Amino acid sequence: MLKYFEPNKIFSVTSKAPKYVLLLFIIVLSIGLTEALILSPEDYKQSHSVRIMYVHVPAAWISLGIFSSITFLSIIGYIFKIKNFFLISKSLAPSGLVFNIIALVTGSIWGKPTWGTWWAWDARITSMLILVLFYVMYLIAWRIYENNDKVFKITSIITFLGIINVPIIKYSVEWWNTLHQPASINILSKSSIHISMLFPLLIMTAAFALFSLLIFLMKYNTELIKIKNKGLDRL
Amino acid sequence: MINELLLMNGYGAYVWSAFAFTIFSFVTLYVIIKVQYIKEKNKFITKFGTLNSERAAFAKSHSINKEILSNTSSI
């Protein structure tokens, strides 16, 4: 099964996919923005400021999802010595970092009208800031040790340490008294969000997921060409 | 209608700036990654052009190399 993850097999798909993913992303994003900014209702308490949720929440979800995926791939890659898993992880990281920054900045913008402050050293916000630092450390490690086998070990350690922060982010609103509200959407129990707001939220999440897929594909192709460039040098 | 959409009961500046920041981040990341991609691809094509016919034929026997050369306008 692992042979399907070989770059030779993957590249024929990844080199053609970005243009279709970009087209689909633009369509889904247009629907999502129309829903989020025009069609969805305002909140009875937060009024129109609730619309910030449609960019803040998907960005936070995807940045956490990407970091979890990077950790999983790095650890499996390290144990079974699958270098392509590291390449996939490395290609996922830039969009994960950008989504994490979007979650922090839009959260800060949302905080001003709802809490009266741009920033608070609250458990949820601080733990999200720590996640940004782990993303930055991960990307810097690749930059420093790019041509060195050490990079696999170092990036695995960074992700392994960083993943400890992920459940802290998730449960921080339950474990501590925080300014940040508890989760409104639960997979296992009843969600407290109305369907008229849940629908645009899910559309925007799909759009953001497509964008991270697009960036991943472009970055992965770039990394493969970089490897092939080194191969040409050795000929 | 337009005024209501822009002002959003006084929350317009917050809502629009959050969405604008998100779109700006998307465009910036896309452009950075695309520039990196084009740079690497051009480097590959230039290097490939300097190979002699024997080495070029050998390099072309690898499917990825063939894909890279054939997909010059992808993305």
Interface residues (C-beta under 8 A of the other chain):
Chain A: P7 N8 F11 S12 S15 K16 P18 K19 L22 L33 A36 L37 I38 E42 S47 H48 S49 R51 I52 V55 H56 A59 P94 S95 V98 I101 I102 V105 T106 I109 W110 K112 P113 F211 L214 I215 M218 K219 N221 T222 L224 I225 K226 K228 N229 G231 L232 D233 L235
Chain B: L5 M8 N9 Y11 G12 Y14 V15 S17 A18 F19 F21 T22 S25 F26 L29 Y30 I32 I33 K34 Q36 Y37 E40 K41 K43 F44 K47 F48 L51 R55 F58 A59 H62 S63 I64 N65 E67 I68 N71 S74 I75
